[in-house]
Structure formats: structure tokens, C-alpha cells
Amino acid sequence: MPITLSSRLPAPWSLVAMVAAAALAVSVQAAQTKEPVATASPESAPAVPPPKREPVEKAPEAATPLQDLEWLVGQWVDQGPDATIETAVTWTRNKTFLSYTFKASVPGLDDLEGTQVIGWDPAARTIRSWMFDSDGGFGEGTWSQKGNRWIVKFSQVLPDGRKGSATNIYTRVDANTFTWKSIGRKVDGQFLPNIDEVKIVRKTASAGVNASGNAAEPPDKCGEERPRSPQRSNGSPPAVRTR
């Protein structure tokens, strides 16, 4: 007969041992059958909406003196017996520059085309322009205003390396008309004849000006420097024959 705990202990302790053993068995069984405690997974957790962001208002565009040339906005044409010159210029994004193209058609000669950009130079505190033409010439101008006139000091490097310069003057007549002339024209220090004042008109006046007389938008366009035919045939620089 096997010796048990109850047979080795006094009678009162036998009952205590039996109760303790039974309690231990119940505890072990409960531990084995106990279900694991469920924990919330990240997928089952309720989604928390992101904080609401207030819309940020766009800062107003900073005005520069370049806006004073708004009256030039549009498409322009100068059609005469010697040549036809058409110009079309658009504002760049945020109206930081005026970018345009010009084309001059002269009987018996190849068309002269070019691109010019006008912008505000914050370092020099002045309006400047940069021009490139299809002959290979390039130039640069600085602008200043006196009343209804704009005076442009223009200098250029010719395709053959010679240097030219001129003073071009724009005078506003009304919303659809301005005049232009070029004086003090030089090539390698040698003076050339001035270009007399010519009238330039808006190509489509009704499309370019609104009821208040201001330039209509969109699109924003303007006319600027372009070539003159009498100088193209005698080898004068684009600075002198370009407006």
C-alpha cells in the first residue's frame, strides 16, 4: 500500500492536506482553461481625425515699378511703306517680368525676330530689359520715367562683335497709341542718323482695353523694342534699329 501524505500525518492534518490539494488542483485547472485577455489592435482602434487646419490666405503680390508699364499691355503694330513690325508680349507668372516676341518683315530681306524680357532690378532699384534677336545680337537697357515718357538707355553687342548704343524714347498718347524714337545712335563710337518719331497702335484695341481705359486681362501683353528697316540694309546694329 503506498504511503500518502494523509497516512503520514496525524488525523487532523490529513483533512487539511486534502483540502489544500483540492484547492491547488482547482487553481491549476482554472489557469489552464482561462481565456487570454483580448487587447485592442491598432487596426481595430477607432481612427482619430487629424486636427482641422485653417486655410492660409495667399499673401498679396508685391507691387513694383514695373506695374507702371501696364499701359503698354497689348498687341501692337507699326505698318509702313518700308516694313511691318508686330509685337506680342505676355506677363510671366505673378507679373514679375514682361516677356515678349517681335517680328519685323522688310521687303527683300529675311524677317528679323527677337525676344525681350523686362523686369525690375531690386538691387539697382531700376527697370531693366534684356533682348536677343535672330541675327545673333543681344542687348540690355535701363529704363527711367519722365511724365508720360519712358527713356531707355540701350546697349548691344552685334553678331560680328561690334558694339552699339542708343537712347529709345516711348511717349504714351492714349490707351491705344504711343510714339517711339531713337536718338544718339552709335556703332563702335561712330554716330548714326537718328530715327524720327513713329506712331505705334494697338493691333486690336477692343480686345486690349476695357471700359475704364486700363489694360484688360487675360491675357496681359505689351509692345517694346523692335527693328527699323532703314538701318537693317546698311548694317546698323540692332540696338539702333531695334525697339
Long-range contacts (C-beta under 8 A, 24 or more apart in sequence): 61-94, 61-95, 64-96, 64-120, 64-122, 65-120, 65-127, 66-95, 66-96, 66-97, 66-98, 66-118, 66-119, 66-120, 66-127, 67-95, 68-145, 69-98, 69-118, 69-127, 69-150, 69-222, 70-214, 70-215, 71-172, 71-175, 71-178, 71-215, 72-98, 72-170, 72-178, 72-222, 72-223, 72-224, 73-208, 73-215, 73-217, 73-220, 73-221, 73-222, 74-176, 74-202, 74-203, 74-204, 74-205, 74-207, 74-208, 74-209, 74-215, 74-221, 74-222, 74-223, 75-202, 75-203, 75-204, 75-208, 75-221, 75-223, 76-200, 76-201, 76-202, 76-203, 76-222, 76-223, 77-200, 77-201, 77-203, 78-198, 78-199, 78-200, 78-201, 78-226, 80-198, 82-106, 82-107, 82-229, 82-230, 83-107, 83-227, 83-228, 83-229, 85-226, 85-227, 86-203, 87-223, 87-224, 87-226, 88-221, 88-223, 89-116, 89-221, 89-222, 89-223, 89-224, 90-219, 90-220, 90-221, 91-219, 91-220, 91-221, 95-220, 96-120, 98-222, 98-224, 100-221, 100-222, 100-223, 100-224, 102-223, 102-224, 102-225, 102-226, 102-227, 104-226, 104-227, 104-228, 104-229, 104-232, 106-229, 106-232, 106-233, 109-229, 109-232, 109-233, 112-227, 112-232, 112-238, 114-226, 114-227, 114-238, 114-242, 116-224, 116-225, 118-143, 118-224, 129-154, 129-224, 129-225, 131-156, 131-225, 131-238, 131-242, 133-227, 133-238, 133-242, 135-159, 135-238, 137-237, 137-238, 137-239, 137-242, 139-164, 139-238, 139-239, 139-242, 141-168, 141-225, 148-172, 152-225, 154-225, 154-239, 154-242, 155-239, 156-237, 156-238, 156-239, 156-242, 158-187, 158-237, 158-238, 162-187, 162-188, 162-237, 163-187, 163-188, 163-237, 164-188, 164-236, 164-237, 164-238, 164-239, 164-240, 165-239, 166-239, 166-240, 168-225, 168-243, 171-197, 173-199, 175-202, 175-205, 175-209, 175-213, 175-214, 176-201, 176-202, 176-205, 176-208, 176-209, 177-201, 177-202, 180-243, 182-228, 182-240, 182-243, 185-236, 185-239, 185-240, 186-240, 187-236, 187-237, 187-240, 192-231, 192-236, 192-240, 195-228, 195-230, 195-231, 195-240, 195-241
